[in-house]
Amino acid sequence: MMDLFSFDQPQRLAIAEGAMLLGGRALRHEEALLAALDTVVAAAPFRHMVTPGGFTMSVAMSNCGRVGWVTDKGGYRYTSEDPQTGQPWPEMPAVFAALASEVAEEAGFQGFEPDACLINRYEPGAKMSLHQDKDERDFSNPIVSVSLGLPATFQFGGLSRSDKPRKLPLQHGDVMVWGGPARLAFHGILPLKEGQHARLGRNRINLTFRKA
């Protein structure tokens, strides 16, 4: 797949009205993204959060930005401080914010300025069940999702959980953007397959940018 396009001309695939896959779009910023990622997780280490139902998530998480998304027995929400350290979440790196704004504009969403970046780390076997991103105050802003590391199968469905999702292979550097009529689409990640990435080892990292 990666041989079919250049870094400057990423493959664009319309998934649904308001949803687009930009294949390899993040590769031109790879080194800066990975360096910034190391800085963020050094300040706010990955941790396995607990759902309101008491289940420990298979995906490890961290955050950066003005607020960060958390889950515990008290519910799903955004907080200005890392509950693990009591300190503000790390500032969102400039390369993160710039990439999110650029790709949102390329997908047709002007003026996107994320204030939250949820960082998910998947190891083989980890998954994310179908869900909607609906803890934000305003759904007029899109979601930007950047894939790094091991490949994954992304499920993108409709506005009802019962809608059959489309299965999309995501590779290192791919970016998904969805908003408008697709903003509340159900989506998730199938269990990650075993593998070894040249830069990130047995890990897939997902950067999810939102305007909380």
N, C-alpha and C positions, 0 to 999 in steps of 0.2 A: 504493500500500500504506500509506504513512504517513498518509493521510487517514482510514483506517479506525479509528484508535484514538487516545486521548489519551496524553500523557506519564504521567499518573497511572494509566491502565488499559491497560498494554501488551497487545498481542495475544499470547496463549499458544498454542503449537502443540506438541502431543506428537509427537515424532519416532519414538520407540521407548520401550520400558520403560526408564526411567531417563534419558531424553534429552528436553530441552525447548528450544524456541526462544521467547525473549521479545522480540517485535518492538518496537524503539524504546525498550527499557528504559533504555538509558544516556543518552538524550537529556536527561533532567532534570539530568544532571551534566555536560553537554557542555563548558561553559566551564572548569570546574574540572579535568576530565580532560585537556583540551588544554593548559592551563597547566602541569599537573603533568608531562605528557609532554615538553614543551619543557625543563623542568628536568632530567629524567632523561637525555635524549639529549645535553644539553649536557655532562653529566659522563661519560657512557658513549656515545660516538657510534655510530651504525649502522655495521656492517661486514658484508661478505659472507664467511661462514664456509665452511670446506672440510669435506667429508664424509670419513669414514674411507677411502673409495675414491679420494679425491683430486679430487673434483668440487667446483667452486665453486658454492655455492647461489645461485639467482636472487633469493632473498629476502634483504634486509639485516636484521640482527638487533641487538638490544641487550637488556639485562636490568635489572631492579631487584629488590630484596629481599635476604633473608639469603644466598641463593645464586642463581646464574644458570646457565641451560642453555647449554652450548657443544658444538661439534663441531669436530674436527680429525682429522688422520691417526691420532691416538691413540685415537679413539672418541668416543662420545656420553656426556656426563656433566654433573653439576652441580659448579660451583666457587664458592668463597666470594669469589674475587677475579677481576676482569676481566683476562684474560690479555693484553689489549692495553695496559693501563695499569699492571698490577700492584697496583692499588688495589681496595678492597672495592667491590662493586657499589653503586650509589646506593640509599639507603633507599627502600623502597616507599612512595609517597605515601599519605597517609591516605585520600584519596578513592578511590584504586585498591582498597585493602584493604577499605574499607567497602562499595563497590559489589559486589565479588566475594562477600563474606559475605552481603549482602542477597539477591542474585539466587540464590545457592546455596540459601538457605533457602526462597525462593519456589518453587524447583523441587523442594523436598522433602528437601534435604540440610542438616541442622542442624549448627551449630557449625563451619563451614568457615572456617579461618584460613590463607590462603595465605602461604607464605614465599618464593615465587618468582613473578616475572612476566616471561615472555618477550615481548618486543616485536618484532613482525615488520613490516617495511615492504615492501609490494608496489608495484612500478611496472608499467605495462602490459607484458604478456608474462610476468611473474613468476608462478610457480605453486608449489604444495606437493603432492608426490606422496602417494598414499595411504600412511598410516603409523599406528602405534599409539603412544600416549604411555605408555611403559613403563619409563622410566628412574627412576621414583620408587620409594621403599622400600615404600610402603603404598598399595595401590589402593582403600582404603576411602573415600578422599576424591575428590570430583568434579573435573572440569575445568570451568573457566569461561572462555569465549572472547568477547571484546568486539570488535565490528567498528566501525571509524571510517573515514570517507573514501569512496573509490570503492566502488561495489557489486561484489560477487563472487559466484561460484557455489561453494557449499560442498558437498562430497561427504561423505555420512555413510553408512557401510556397516555390515557386521556384524563378527563376531569372526574371520572368515576373510578374507584378502585377495581370495579369489575371489567373495565375496558381492557382488552387484550393489549399488553405493551409490545412495542417494537423492540427488538434486540439489536443493539449497535455495538460492534467491536471498537473499543477505544485504545489507542496506542499512546506511547510517550510523546507528549507535546500537543495532543489533540485538545481542542477547546469546544465545549458546548455552551450555547447561549439560548435561553428561552425566556419569553415574556409575553406581554399582550394577551391574546386569547389562550396562549399555552402556559401562562405564568403559574397556574395552579395544577399543572399536569402531574400525575403520579409518576414517580421515577425511583430507580434503585439500582443496585449493583448485585449481580449474581456472585456466588462464592468464587473468590479469586483462585485461579489455578496455580499450581506449583510452578516456579520459574526463577530465573536469576537475571536481573537487569544489570547492565554494565556499570551504571552509576549508583543505583539505589538498591542493589542486591535483591533480597526476597520481599521487596516492598512495592506497593503502589501508593503514591501520594496524590491526594485530590485537594485542590484549592477551590473553595466555593465562596464566591464574592456576592455579597448582598448589601442592600441599603436597608438597615434594620429600622 
